C-alpha cells in the first residue's frame, strides 16, 4: 500500500488540502465531530489521546495525564511503531495497577492521527509531534471538536499562526500552548511583581536562550527503519531522502536531529525562544499583540543537513517605547524599570535590584494576579470549565511571531523592519511580508 494512504484510503495530500484550503474554513467531511462538551461534571473523566510520543511526548507530556484523576489516556498515535509500543506499555502498566488482574488493555493505538480525530469518544488531544505538523493537526483536531494541548513552538510561520488562532476561536475549543515556563514560580513571581508596578515603568527587557544548535555536514541517504512511516512523518514538508540525523534515532528518545533542520523546526530562536519570549511578553503585558520594530543578525552553518541559526542577536521596540534585547547564551528574562529591576534565570531564584524588592509580597490590593499551576493542570481545568487557558492559541501565536520577526530580519540580511501587530504585516516591505508565509510545502499544501 502507498504510505501516503491512510488505513481508510484517505491520502495525506487530500487531508492537508481539505484541512487548510480556503483559509482553513472548510469542513473535513470524513471526520466525525465528537460529542458537544459543556462544562465537564466532576465525576466525568476527560478522554485524552496522545499524538506523538517521542522524547517530549513520553517523558514530559504523557505522565501528567496518566497521573491526573480527571483524565484517561485512551489512545496513542505515532508514526514510529516502536514508540507506540513503549508508550502504550506505560499506559497499560499504570492503569493495570488499579485492576484486580493487574492488567489493562483499554488504550488503542494507531499510526494515523486521522483515526484519532474520527473517534467520538476522544475529548482532547496532546500534540507532541515535530513542529511542522503542529498547525495542520491542531486545526484538524479543533474542527473535529477536540480540545487541544499543543507543544511549542506552535508554528513555522506567522501566517499559519494567525490561521490557527482564528480557527480555535471560531470553533470555540479550549487550547493550551504547551510551555511550562508560566508554571515556574520564579517566572510567575517576576511577572506579577512587574505587572503590578514594583519596578516602576518598564523601559528595557532582556531575554536569552541556551546555546545548543550545532552544524552537521551532508548526510548519506539511508534505508528507512521498518518501524517508521517516513512519508507520514514528512507530511507537509518537501520530499527528502531519509537519513538518521534528519528524523530521530531509532529505538531511542535522545534529542532528535529534526530540531536542527529548518523544514521542520527553526532551532533555538523559536524552540527555547517560545519559552523565554513568552515570559517577556507576559511581563510586558503584550502577549496578545507584539513589537512594532525589529532588527536582528545571525549566523547560519555554511553547509550540511542541520541549517538552523548557530547564534543570533535581536533588538525590538514596542509601541510604548519599551525595548527588548534577545540573544543566545543562557535562558533568562530581565525586566528593567525606572524604580528597579528583576532578573529571572531558568532554574534559579530571581535576582533583584534591592533587598526590599526581594522581600516584596503581593497583597489583596494588587489587581493583576495569575493562577500558579502546571500547564497540564491549566489545560485540564479549562477543559472542565470551558475557561480560557493561561497561554491559549492567540498567546502562543503572538509569542511565536516575536521569534519569527527576528528570524525574518536575519533572513533579510539584518534589515530594520517595521511591524504592524494589529494587521500583522510589515510596513512597506514586500520581501519581509513574503517571509511571513511558509514556502517549503509539498503540493497541494495550501496554507
C-alpha positions in Angstrom: 0.0 0.0 0.0 1.2 3.5 -0.8 2.4 5.0 2.5 0.7 8.3 1.6 -2.6 6.4 2.1 -4.3 6.0 5.4 -5.9 2.8 6.6 -9.2 4.2 5.3 -7.8 5.1 1.9 -7.7 8.9 2.5 -4.4 10.3 1.1 -2.3 12.5 3.3 -2.2 15.0 0.4 -6.0 15.1 0.3 -6.1 15.5 4.0 -3.9 18.6 4.2 -5.6 20.1 1.2 -9.0 19.7 2.9 -7.9 21.0 6.3 -6.0 24.0 5.2 -7.5 25.3 2.0 -9.7 28.4 1.8 -8.2 29.9 4.9 -8.8 26.8 7.0 -12.5 27.4 7.0 -13.7 24.4 5.0 -15.1 21.3 6.6 -13.5 17.9 6.6 -16.4 15.5 5.9 -14.7 12.3 6.9 -14.1 13.5 10.4 -16.9 12.7 12.8 -17.4 15.5 15.3 -17.0 14.5 18.9 -19.8 15.0 21.4 -20.5 18.6 22.2 -19.0 19.4 25.5 -20.2 21.8 28.0 -18.6 22.1 31.4 -17.4 18.6 32.5 -19.1 17.1 35.5 -16.7 16.4 38.4 -17.2 12.7 38.1 -16.5 12.6 34.4 -13.0 11.9 33.2 -11.6 13.6 30.1 -10.6 11.1 27.4 -7.2 12.2 26.1 -5.3 10.9 23.0 -1.5 11.3 22.7 -0.5 12.3 19.2 3.3 11.9 19.1 5.2 10.0 21.8 8.8 10.9 21.1 11.2 12.3 23.7 9.0 15.2 24.9 5.7 13.3 24.5 6.7 10.3 26.6 8.9 12.0 29.2 7.1 15.3 29.8 3.6 15.1 28.4 2.3 11.5 29.0 3.0 11.3 32.8 0.8 14.2 33.9 -2.2 13.0 32.0 -1.7 9.5 33.4 -1.5 10.8 36.9 -4.4 13.1 36.8 -7.7 11.9 38.3 -9.5 13.9 35.8 -8.1 12.4 32.6 -7.9 8.9 31.0 -5.4 8.2 28.2 -7.5 6.2 25.7 -5.3 6.3 22.5 -1.7 6.6 21.4 -0.7 7.7 18.0 2.8 7.9 16.4 4.4 7.2 13.0 7.0 5.1 14.8 5.7 1.7 15.9 8.4 1.2 18.5 7.5 4.4 20.2 3.8 3.4 20.2 4.8 0.2 21.9 6.8 2.0 24.6 4.0 4.5 25.3 1.2 2.0 25.4 3.2 -0.2 27.7 3.5 2.7 30.2 -0.2 3.3 29.9 -1.2 -0.3 30.4 1.1 -0.7 33.4 -0.2 2.5 35.0 -3.8 1.6 34.7 -3.2 -2.0 35.4 -2.2 -1.2 39.0 -5.8 -0.4 39.8 -7.2 -3.6 38.3 -7.7 -6.9 40.3 -5.9 -8.7 37.5 -3.0 -6.2 37.4 -3.6 -5.9 33.6 -5.1 -3.2 31.4 -5.7 -3.3 27.6 -8.1 -0.4 27.0 -5.7 2.0 25.2 -6.0 1.9 21.4 -3.1 2.6 19.1 -2.7 3.9 15.6 -0.1 5.3 13.2 -2.5 7.7 11.6 -3.7 10.6 13.7 -6.8 11.0 11.5 -8.2 7.8 13.1 -7.8 9.5 16.5 -9.8 12.6 15.3 -12.6 10.5 13.8 -13.3 8.8 17.1 -16.3 10.2 19.0 -15.1 9.1 22.4 -12.0 11.3 22.5 -12.4 14.7 24.1 -8.9 16.2 23.9 -5.5 15.6 22.2 -2.0 16.3 23.3 0.1 17.1 20.2 3.8 16.3 20.7 4.9 15.9 17.1 7.7 17.7 15.2 6.9 21.4 14.7 5.9 21.2 11.0 2.9 19.0 11.9 1.6 21.2 14.8 -0.7 23.5 12.8 -2.4 21.0 10.5 -3.0 18.5 13.3 -4.3 21.2 15.7 -6.6 22.7 13.1 -8.0 19.3 12.2 -8.5 18.4 15.8 -10.3 21.7 16.5 -12.6 21.1 13.5 -13.3 17.6 14.8 -14.5 19.0 18.1 -11.4 18.2 20.2 -9.8 20.4 22.8 -6.1 20.8 22.1 -2.9 20.9 24.1 -0.1 21.5 21.6 3.7 21.6 22.1 5.5 24.8 21.4 6.7 26.3 19.1 3.2 26.3 17.6 4.1 27.3 14.1 6.8 27.7 11.4 5.3 30.9 10.1 3.3 34.0 11.3 0.6 33.3 8.7 -0.2 29.8 9.8 -0.3 31.0 13.4 -3.0 33.5 12.6 -5.0 30.8 10.8 -4.7 28.5 13.9 -5.7 31.2 16.4 -8.7 32.3 14.3 -9.8 28.7 13.8 -9.6 27.9 17.6 -11.7 31.0 18.3 -14.2 30.2 15.5 -14.8 26.7 16.7 -14.9 27.6 20.4 -12.4 24.9 21.6 -10.1 25.0 24.6 -6.4 25.4 23.5 -3.2 25.4 25.6 0.2 26.3 24.2 2.3 23.7 26.0 5.1 25.7 27.6 5.7 25.1 31.3 7.5 28.3 31.9 4.5 30.2 33.2 4.2 27.5 35.8 7.7 28.0 37.2 7.3 30.0 40.4 10.3 32.3 39.8 9.0 33.5 36.4 5.4 33.7 37.8 6.6 35.9 40.7 8.7 38.0 38.4 5.8 38.7 36.1 3.4 39.5 38.9 5.8 41.9 40.5 6.5 43.7 37.2 2.8 43.8 36.1 1.9 45.3 39.5 4.4 48.1 39.2 7.0 47.0 41.7 9.9 48.1 39.4 8.1 51.2 38.1 7.6 51.8 34.4 9.4 49.1 32.4 11.8 50.5 29.8 14.0 47.6 28.9 13.6 43.8 28.6 16.5 41.4 28.1 15.9 37.7 27.2 18.1 34.9 26.2 18.1 31.2 25.2 20.7 28.5 25.6 23.3 27.5 23.0 22.7 24.1 21.7 22.2 24.1 17.9 25.3 22.9 16.1 26.2 22.1 12.5 26.0 18.7 10.8 27.6 18.1 7.5 26.0 16.5 4.4 24.5 13.1 5.2 24.1 10.0 3.1 20.7 8.5 2.2 19.9 5.5 4.4 17.3 2.7 4.5 14.2 3.8 6.4 13.7 1.9 9.6 11.0 -0.7 9.3 9.1 0.7 12.3 8.9 4.3 10.8 6.2 5.5 8.4 8.6 8.1 6.9 6.2 9.5 4.4 3.7 10.3 7.1 6.5 11.7 9.2 7.3 14.1 6.4 3.7 15.1 6.0 3.5 18.6 4.6 7.3 19.0 4.3 9.1 18.7 1.0 10.3 15.3 -0.1 13.7 14.4 1.2 15.8 11.3 1.4 15.7 9.5 4.8 18.8 9.9 6.9 19.1 9.3 10.6 20.0 12.9 11.6 17.0 14.3 9.7 14.5 12.4 11.9 15.3 10.7 15.2 17.5 7.9 16.4 15.6 4.5 16.0 14.5 2.9 19.3 15.7 5.9 21.3 14.4 9.0 22.9 17.5 11.1 22.5 17.3 14.7 21.2 16.3 14.3 17.6 18.0 15.8 14.5 14.9 17.3 13.1 15.1 20.1 15.7 18.0 21.5 13.7 16.5 21.3 10.2 14.5 24.3 9.1 12.0 22.3 7.1 10.7 21.0 10.5 11.9 23.4 13.1 13.6 26.9 13.3 16.0 25.9 16.0 16.7 27.7 19.3 15.3 31.0 18.1 11.8 29.6 18.4 12.4 26.3 20.3 13.5 27.9 23.5 12.6 31.3 22.3 8.9 30.5 22.7 9.6 29.8 26.4 11.5 32.9 27.2 9.9 35.5 24.9 6.5 34.2 26.3 7.6 35.3 29.7 9.0 38.6 28.3 5.7 39.4 26.5 3.6 38.3 29.5 5.5 40.5 31.9 5.3 43.4 29.4 1.5 42.9 29.1 1.9 42.5 25.3 1.3 38.7 25.0 -1.8 39.4 22.7 0.0 41.9 20.5 3.7 42.4 19.7 6.5 44.8 18.9 6.4 47.5 16.2 10.1 47.3 15.2 12.8 44.6 14.9 16.3 44.3 13.7 18.4 41.2 14.1 21.6 39.5 12.9 22.5 35.8 13.0 24.9 33.1 11.8 23.9 30.0 9.9 26.0 26.9 9.1 27.7 27.2 5.8 26.8 23.7 4.6 25.2 20.4 5.6 21.9 19.0 6.8 21.5 21.0 10.0 20.8 24.5 9.0 19.3 26.4 11.9 20.9 29.5 13.4 24.1 28.9 15.4 23.9 32.4 17.0 21.7 35.5 16.8 21.2 38.9 18.3 17.8 40.8 18.0 16.6 44.2 19.1 12.8 45.0 19.3 10.9 48.1 20.1 7.2 48.3 21.3 4.7 51.0 20.7 5.1 52.5 24.2 8.9 52.8 23.8 9.9 49.6 25.7 12.9 47.9 24.0 13.8 44.3 24.2 17.2 42.6 23.5 17.0 38.9 22.6 20.1 36.8 22.2 21.7 33.3 22.6 23.7 32.4 25.6 21.7 31.4 28.6 17.9 31.1 29.4 16.8 34.2 31.3 14.4 37.2 31.3 15.3 40.5 32.9 12.9 43.4 33.3 14.4 46.9 34.0 12.2 49.7 35.2 12.7 53.3 36.4 12.5 52.0 40.0 14.4 48.8 39.8 15.0 45.5 38.0 14.3 41.8 38.3 16.4 39.1 36.7 14.9 35.6 36.4 17.0 32.8 35.0 15.7 29.3 34.2 16.0 27.0 37.2 17.3 29.7 39.6 15.9 32.1 42.2 15.3 35.6 40.9 17.8 38.4 41.5 16.5 41.8 42.5 17.8 45.3 42.4 17.3 45.7 46.1 16.7 43.7 49.3 13.3 45.4 49.7 12.2 44.3 46.3 13.3 40.7 47.0 11.1 40.7 50.2 8.2 42.3 48.4 4.9 40.5 48.9 1.8 41.0 46.7 -1.4 41.6 48.6 -5.2 41.8 48.0 -4.9 45.3 46.6 -2.8 44.1 43.7 -5.1 43.7 40.8 -3.0 41.6 38.4 -2.7 38.1 39.6 -2.4 34.8 37.8 -3.0 31.2 38.9 0.1 29.2 39.6 -0.4 25.7 38.3 1.2 23.4 35.8 0.5 23.8 32.1 -1.3 20.4 32.0 -3.5 21.2 35.0 -4.3 24.6 33.4 -5.5 22.8 30.3 -7.4 20.1 32.2 -9.2 22.7 34.4 -10.2 24.7 31.4 -11.5 21.7 29.6 -13.7 21.0 32.6 -14.9 24.6 33.0 -14.6 25.8 29.3 -12.5 28.6 30.5 -9.5 30.3 28.8 -6.1 28.8 29.4 -3.2 31.0 30.6 -1.5 30.5 27.2 -4.1 30.0 24.5 -3.7 29.9 20.7 -3.6 33.6 20.4 -0.9 33.9 23.1 1.1 31.1 21.5 0.8 32.6 18.1 2.0 36.1 19.3 5.0 34.6 21.2 5.9 32.6 18.1 5.5 35.7 16.0 8.0 37.6 18.1 10.6 34.9 17.4 9.7 34.8 13.7 10.1 38.6 13.4 13.7 38.4 14.4 14.3 35.4 12.1 12.8 37.3 9.1 15.1 40.3 9.8 18.1 37.9 9.8 17.0 36.2 6.6 16.9 39.7 5.0 20.4 40.4 6.0 19.7 42.3 9.2 17.2 44.8 7.9 15.4 47.0 10.4 11.7 46.2 9.9 8.6 48.0 11.0 5.8 45.7 12.0 2.0 46.4 12.4 0.9 44.0 15.2 -2.8 44.7 14.5 -2.8 43.9 10.8 0.2 41.5 11.3 2.1 42.9 8.3 5.4 44.5 7.7 5.1 48.2 6.7 6.4 48.9 3.2 8.4 45.7 2.8 7.1 43.1 0.4 10.1 40.9 0.8 9.5 40.6 4.5 5.8 40.0 4.1 6.5 37.1 1.8 8.5 35.5 4.6 5.5 35.6 6.9 4.3 32.5 4.9 5.9 29.1 4.6 7.1 28.2 1.1 8.5 24.7 1.5 5.3 22.7 1.2 4.6 19.6 -0.7 1.7 20.1 -3.2 -1.2 20.5 -2.7 -0.3 22.1 0.7 -2.3 25.4 0.7 -1.6 27.3 3.9 
